[in-house]
Amino acid sequence: MLKRLKPGDWLLIWPGVYHEKGAPDAGLKITTPGIHVRGMDRNLVIIDGSNGTAAAPCPADAALQDLTARNGIEAFKVSGVSIENLTVCNYLANYGDGGNEIWWNGGDGSGTIGMGSYSGAFLTATSMFYQDANSPMAMYGIFASNARGPGVIADSYASNMGDSDFYVGACPDCNATLSRVHAQNSSLGYSGTNAGGHLILEDSEWDNNKAGIVPSSLNNDDAPPPQDGRCPGGTGSCTIFRRNHVHDNNNPNVPASGISGEAPVGTGVEIVGGMFDTIEDNLIENQGSWGVVTHDFPDTETPPPIAHCEGGISSPGVCVFEAKGNVTRGNTLQNNGFFGNPTNGDLANESSSTPRNCFYGNTDPNGLTSEPPMIETVDGPPCDQQGVGSGALAGELVCAAGIAPCPPGSSYPQPTQVQMMPLSRQTPMPDPCAGVPKNPWCPYTGPRS
């Protein structure tokens, strides 16, 4: 079917459960630019990666899965593809491949930009299957990489991912906006490796993950690093996280795999060796460890040939990315730090970088808590000065991540049994025929959820 489509064509999908295996590595693989894929009802059009023998879609039972490494819907190195108003579930990763439910792929692992514009709206991405950390699982919900944009992902939901619900990465100037999305029950709500420039996450909700919003610099195949939020030309910050509700990301019992599974539990916004991002006007609450934390990151993984520690400090066996120049301002924080360990609180900064990670104008109705103490004084304006940082915070971060012994007296929630979040009804596109050329299905009179 997809091979017959021409640029500008529409693929409308009637309500039903579709066990698509159209390509060896993807259920639906789009290789023609300008294609528009739209379900007629978000909750009733389900692209399901399981083996097709289940009585209901998106099953949890291991015997009902297709363990082949496969992505769900993948637009591969083609611009102008829109995907809207449908659900994708249970496409699994195996031996490092597959497991991306909806993916605009501009050339994963290439270190180059291979895609322009893309858009997604009224999408749901989830999986009900998880066995253990070494077995096939869904990794990314809604994913865009190696793309120059403009990219828009809006009014969408993702859950139950071993890596992240939403991911935008491998784009020094991403030219992307995520608006009105909801991320739950994954290692990370948002992950953005080496993603910067024009990039906005706004008006969205991030909850019940291990950690909420996590931009990062890594010396990996999402090259080139670092994660740099500066506007092209180096003037000002164009990577902005604003007007989000970040709360209750304290969940150790989520699917987890690899470095993302090592996020420090209980963290709302974590800047991992990233630079020049702006965190503003968010409501951040009920985070057991930290509301916002910024820290340097020593990447000790063996890099692929395309990664050369750009933007980092290289020494044998490690590439250190400094967190610097990030601004946290105008946020409302409350009930953070209740795990009660040293350094836990509303705001925290580990790095002593120049320019400093700068904090000002943030409020907590019960008074700001921070590490270092009085952070808006010692790590506040003028923002071009060296940061004060905190050595104690580094030990707490690796403790919360579960990758090193805890300092005496410190403890964080530990995983016991992974719990998958049931799929609930999500708001569908009001009119699935809006903007569609004349066709027998429009106006739409079919089933609605």
N, C-alpha and C positions, 0 to 999 in steps of 0.2 A: 504493500500500500504506500509506504513512505517513498519508495523509489519512483513512484509515478507523480509525486507532487512537484510542482514548479514554484519558483520564487513568487511569493505573494499569495499562494494557495492557503486555504483553511482546511484543517482536519477537525471536524466536529465529532464528538464521541457521545453516543446515546448512553443513558444509564445502564450499567451492567458491571460485572466483575470480569476483568480481562487479564488472563495469565499470559502476558506477552513475553516471548523469548525470540524476538525478531532478529537479533544479532547475537553472536557468541558472547559479547561483553555487555549487551544492553537489551532491555525489553523492547524499547522503542529508541532507535538511534537515528537522529536527524542529521543529515549531511548536506542538505540543501538550504541555502540562506533564505531568510524572509518567510519562513513557514509559521503559521499560527495554529497552535494546538489548543483546543478548548473543549472541556467537558460541558455537557448540558446541565449538570447538577454536581456541585462539588462533593457532596457526601454520597452520591449514588453512582458516580463514575469512579471506579476503583481499578487501578493498574496494580495487580497483585503478583509479587514475585514468588509466592509459594507454589507447590507442585500441582495445584488444581484439583486435589482430591478432598479438600475441606468443605464442610457444609456451609461455612460462613467465611467471608474474606478476612485476610490478615490473621491467620491462625497462629497460636502460640506453640502448639505441639511439634516436637522435633520431627516426628514421622511425616508431617505435612509440609515440610520445607523442601525447597530446591536449593541445595547447598552449592550450586555452581556460582562461582564469582561473577556477579553481573550487576550492572547499574540498572536503574529503572528507566526513566526518560533521560536521554543524553543528547544534547546538541553539541556536535563535535566540530570545532573550528569553523563555525558558520555564524554570521552575524544576523541580527534582525529576527531572531526566533522568539516568539512569545508562547508561554505555556500558562494555561489559566483554568481555574474552576474544576479541579479534580483532585483525587487522592492517589498517592503512590505509597505502597507499603511492602515490607518483607523482601526487598532485594538485598542480598547479603554479600559481605566481603569474605574472601577466602584466600589465604596466603598473600594478603596485601593488595589484592585487586578487587574491584567491584564495591558494592555496598553503599553507593550514592543514590539516593532515591530520585532526586531531580538535579541534573547537573548541566550547566553551561560550561563546557570544557574547551578552553582556548589553547590547549596544548600542555596538559599536565606533565610536569617534570622536564619541560624543555628550557625553562629559564627565559622564554620569550613570550610576547603577546601575540596570540593567534586568533583573536575574536574581537569584534566591535560591540555593537549594541545588543542588549537582551532585555527581556522583561518577563516577570512572573507575578501573578495576582490570584488571590482566592485559591491558594494551594494548601494541601495537607500532605505532610510526609511523616511516616511513622513506621514502626515495626513492632510486632507483638512477640517476636522470638528472640530469646537470649538463653544461652546454655552456660557458658563460662567464658573467661577472658581469652582463652586460647581456641575458641570455636568460632565458626562463622557468625557474623552479626551485621546489623546495619550500622554504618559508620557516620554518614553525613545525610542530613535531611534535605536542605535546599542549598545548593552549592554553586558558586561561580568562581572560576579561576582563569588566570592568564588572559583576562579580557580588559580592553581599554574603555568599554562602555560607550555611550551612557547605558547604565544598567539600573533597573528598578525592580525591587521585590517588595510587594505590598500585600497587606490583608491576608497574611499566610501564617500557617501553624506548623510546628514540627516538634517531635518528641521521641524519646527512647533511642537515642543515637549513642554509639560508643565513642564518637569523637564530639561532634557538635551538631546542634539543630540547624544553625545557619552559618555559612562559611563564605567569606569573600577573601581571596588570597592571591598571591603571586602577581600583584599589580602595583607598581610604584605610584601610579596615578590611576586609581580605580574608576573614578568618575561614576560612583554607584551610590544609590540611596536605598536603605531598608526602612520602611515605614509601616506602622500598625501591624507588626508581626508579633507572634507569641511563641516562646520557646520554653519547653518543660522537660524535666526528667532525663537529662543527658549529662555526659561529663561536662560539656560546656554549652551554654546557651548560644553564644556567638564566639566563633574563632576567626581571627583574621591574621594569618601568617604573612608577613612582609607585604601587607596591604596598607596603602597610604594615599597621600594626595587628596583629591576630592573624594571623600567617603563620609557618608552621614548615616548614623543609626538614630532614629527618632520615633517618638510617640509609640513605643513598643513595650511589651511586658516580658520579663525574664525571671522565671521562678522555678523552684523545685529541682534545679540542676545541682551538680557539685559546685560549680562556679558559674557566674552569670555571663558577663561580657569580658572577653579575654583576647585583646590584640597582642601579637607576639612577633618578635624577631627571632628567626631560626636560620641556621646555616644548613638548609636542606634543599630538597628539590623544588620548593616554592621560591626559588631564586629569582631575582637577586634580593638579598637582605639589604638594609634592615626594614623594619616596620617604621615608616617615617611619615608622620602626618603633616609635614610642611606642604604648603601650596607649591606648585611648580615654580621654580625660580627661587625658592627658599624664603619667601616672605610670608610670615603668618602661618597659622594652623588651619588646614582645610579638612582634617579628619576630626569629626565632631560627634560625640555621643550626647544627645540632648533630649530632654522631656521624656525620658524612659522611666518606667516603674520597675525597679530592680529589687527583688525581695525573696527571702526564704530560700536562697540557694545554699542549702545546708545538707544536701542529700548524698550520703556516701553509697547508697544502694541503687546506683544507676549503672547502665551498661558502661564498660570502661575498656579502653584499649590504648596502649602506647603512651606517648608523652602527654596526651590530653587527659588520660586517666589519672595522671599525677598532679592534676590541678589541686591547689590547697582548698580543702572543703570549707564551706562557709564564707566564700568571698563573693562580693557583689560585682565589682569591676576590678580587674587585675591587669595592669600594664606590664607585660613580660618583656623587658628589654626594648620596649618601644619608645618612640620619641615624638615630641611635638604634637601630641594629641590633646584635644580639649574635651573635658567632661563637665557638662554644665546643665543646670536646671533640671536635674533628675531627682526623683524620689527614691531613696535607697534605704531600705529598712529590713529589720529582722534577719540580719546577716550575723551568724554566730562568730565568725572570725573578724573580718574587716569589711567595711562598706566599700572603700576604695583603697587599693594598695598599688604602689609603684615600686618596681625593683629591677636591678640588673639581672641579667640571665647568662650564666656560663653554659654554653651549648657544648656538650661533650660527645654528642653522637657523631659517628663517622660520616663526613659529608660526601655527597655524590660529586662527580667531576665538575658539574656546572656551578657548584657553590664555592665561593672563595672568601668567606667571612667579610664581604663588603659591608662597611659601616660598623664593623666590630673590631675588637682588639684580639689579634691572633697570637697564640703561643702553642707549643706542642700539645696536641690533644684537646685543645679547648678554644672556642671562639666566644669571647665575652662581649655581650651587647649591653651597653649602658642605657638605662632608662633616664631620659633627660628631656628637659623642656616641655614636659607635660603640664597642663594647667587644669586644675580641679577647682571650679568656682560656681557659686550660686546654687549648690545642691542642698536639698533638705534630707537630713539623715536622722534616723531614730531607731532605737532598740538594736544597735549593732554591738558586736563584741561580747555577747552573753555567754560564749564558751568560757570566758573568764581567764584565759591564759594571758601571760605577759604580752604586751603589744596589741592585743585584740581591742578593736574599737571602731570608730567611724572612719578615720583616715589614717593612712600609714605610708611612710616612705623609707625604703631601705637605702636608696642610692645617695651618694654624696657627689653626684655628677655636676658638671657645669655645662649649660645653664641648669639650675635646679628644677626639680619637679615642684611646681608652685601651687600653693593652696590659699584661697582667700574667698571671703563672702559666703562660706558654707555655714549652715545652721543645724543645730539639734535642739529641739525644745527643752531637753534636759541638760544641755551643755555639750559641746563637742568633746569627744574623746579621741586621742590621737597618739601615734608613735612616730617621731619623737613627740613628747608632750609639747603643748602649745604650738602645734605645727604651723598655724597660720602666722605665727610670729617668727619662728626660726626657719621655716621653709615657705615663707610668704614673700610678697613683693619687697624689694625689686627682684623680679624673676630672672634676671640675667646673672645673678650671683651663684656661687657654689652652694650645693645643697648640704644640709647637715647630716641627713641619713640616720640609720640605726643599725648597729651591728647585731643587737639582740633580735631584731625582726628577721634577719636572714635565717637564724636557727628555728624560729617559729614557722616560717614559711615551709622549710623542708620537712618539718614535723607534720604540719597540716597536710602536706602533699603525700605523706607516707613513704618518703624516699630516703629518710635518714632517721636515726634515733632522736627522740624528743629530748629537749632540755629537761632537767629534773623538775618534776611537778607539773609539766605540761601534758595535755592530752586532748585529742580531737576525735570526733565520731569516726568509727571504723566500719568498713563494709561488713554486712552480715549476709543478707540475701537480697539479690537484685529484684526489684519490683518494677514491672512494666506498667506504664500508665494506660488504662483503657482509652480507646479512641472515642471521643465525644463528638457530637454534631458541631460543625463549624459553619459560620455564616457563609452561604453561597453568594455568587455573583447575582445581583438583583435581576438583571436581564441578560441571559446568556446569548441572546441574539443581537445585543448592542454592537454596532459596527460591522456586523457580518454581512457579506453579500447575500442577495436574495437566494433562498434555498427552501426546499420543502419542509424543513424542520422549524422554520421561523415564520410567524411568531411561534414561540415554544409553548406547546400544550401538553408536554409529556410529564412524567413523574417528577415530583419535587420533594425535597426533604424538609 
